[in-house]
Amino acid sequence: METRVSEVLRDDSSLDEGWVTLTLSNPGKLNAISVAMWRALRAHLQALDEDARVRVIVIRGAQGNFAAGADIEEFPLERGSYDTLRRYHGEVIGPTLEALARCRHPSVALIEGVCVGGGLEIAAHCDLRIAGEGARFGVPINKLGFPMAPGELRGVLALAGRAATLEILLEGRVFGAAEAREKGLLTRVVADDEVEEAGYTCARRLAAGAPLAAQLNKWLIARLAPTVPPLSEAEWQKAFSYWDSHDHREGVTAFLEKRPPDFRGR
């Protein structure tokens, strides 16, 4: 029986030209992001942040898709109680996205195919996003019975704004690249067979610029952005108060059993 390996592959072959590629790979699952992948992505980003040879980080998915959100098959184990749910979002996903956003080197998301849920969260925390016109976007977690966690929501909200973020989360609809561009989620959209070329052309442009200028631009833009006070412990508890609800359990169970969920509002 074939064993699937979920991983984040690091390709340093273009390091002499100034960039490194990180590839999300989970064969057979549209690159759904496992806990091991979240942790590996964070470790790669932290190592690259300290590497002065790096000028650009390109993030993409394997086999023609970016990423289809988190690996839901892990949810019963990794998110089965309040404490594990809090750790999953607060100590695994949140810090990974923060490491991406705070990395001193510019980052480019090269988006093909499916880019939903956690995949969209990763793309939203990159500095630039280049997608094929056939790419698909959305955060359909309302069908799983839970909201977006604070550490994940921050970057999406900063990128898309209040109105678009509410639409994305409340409708849970999957939409195309043209609409994603209209919502402010994408830097540019190109033909599907031009995504790789466009992404690496962008990387070359960034790598040709002064690294210190790019790093200072990132720092200043972050510094001048509106700041939000940290959530209190009571607010964190409220954010994850759904953990033992019927709808949360039902949403995840229905997904794993490949049937429509029966939500009851409790």
C-alpha positions, -999 to +999 in steps of 0.1 A: +000+000+000+013+034-009+021+057+020+013+094+016+038+118+031+026+153+040+055+177+040+068+212+031+096+209+006+124+234+006+141+240-028+174+261-025+183+255-062+177+292-070+194+306-039+222+320-060+196+341-077+182+352-044+151+331-038+140+299-021+108+279-029+087+262-002+062+237-016+032+224+003+027+187-005+001+163+007-006+139-022-042+128-026-055+155-003-051+186-025-022+195-001-044+198+030-021+211+057-013+187+085+001+197+119+035+184+108+033+207+077+023+237+098+053+231+120+077+225+091+066+257+074+072+277+105+107+261+110+116+268+074+104+304+077+124+310+109+155+296+093+151+316+061+145+348+081+180+345+095+197+337+062+212+368+046+215+351+013+177+350+009+160+379-008+126+363-017+105+333-005+082+317-030+054+295-015+034+272-037+016+239-037+024+206-054+004+188-081-013+218-094-030+230-063-020+255-035-037+240-005-072+228+005-072+240+041-062+221+072-061+183+072-095+176+087-088+139+093-065+151+121-092+171+138-106+144+162-071+140+176-056+175+173-087+195+182-107+170+203-109+192+235-108+228+244-071+225+254-061+208+222-082+232+201-065+262+218-030+247+212-039+238+176-048+273+166-028+293+192+005+273+192+005+257+157-013+277+130-012+312+145+026+313+152+032+299+117+012+326+100+029+352+123+063+339+113+053+343+076+040+378+081+070+389+102+097+373+081+120+401+069+123+388+034+094+394+009+072+365+001+052+355-030+024+331-031+023+312-064-013+300-065-027+273-088-059+253-084-075+251-049-066+278-023-091+276+005-092+276+043-057+274+057-043+277+021-060+311+018-047+321+052-011+313+042-015+332+009-031+362+028+000+364+050+024+365+020+033+399+007+023+393-029-001+368-044-001+357-081-028+333-092-040+315-123-074+325-136-088+290-129-077+291-092-105+288-065-107+306-032-128+306-001-130+297+036-160+272+038-155+264+075-191+275+083-200+240+068-177+225+095-194+243+124-167+267+136-154+302+130-119+314+119-095+316+149-081+350+159-045+344+148-057+334+114-084+360+110-060+389+116-041+386+083-072+379+062-090+409+077-060+432+072-058+421+035-095+420+025-111+444+049-143+440+070-169+437+043-151+412+021-140+391+051-175+390+065-188+379+031-161+352+028-168+337+062-206+341+065-214+327+030-186+301+030-187+303-008-159+291-030-152+317-058-129+323-087-097+343-092-113+373-108-136+378-078-107+372-054-088+400-072-119+422-069-120+415-031-083+426-028-071+391-021-047+389-051-019+410-065-025+398-101-043+371-121-027+354-152-036+325-175-033+292-158-003+281-179+015+313-171+013+312-133+048+296-127+065+320-151+047+350-136+055+340-101+092+335-107+094+367-128+080+385-098+106+368-076+134+379-099+121+415-098+121+414-060+155+397-058+170+424-081+160+451-057+180+463-026+173+437+002+176+463+030+151+486+012+126+457+009+131+447+045+126+483+057+095+487+035+080+456+051+089+468+086+076+504+081+043+492+065+037+469+095+047+496+119+023+522+104-006+498+102-034+501+128-026+480+159-051+458+177-048+452+215-041+416+224-072+395+232-079+390+269-081+355+283-119+358+284-120+368+248-098+338+238-122+316+257-152+331+239-134+327+205-131+289+212-164+285+231-178+264+202-155+235+209-181+212+225-211+224+205-233+200+186-227+220+154-189+217+157-189+180+163-215+175+136-197+196+110-164+177+114-181+143+116-203+150+085-172+160+065-153+128+075-184+107+067-189+125+034-225+136+041-244+168+046-242+182+081-273+186+103-267+219+121-290+228+150-276+261+163-263+247+195 
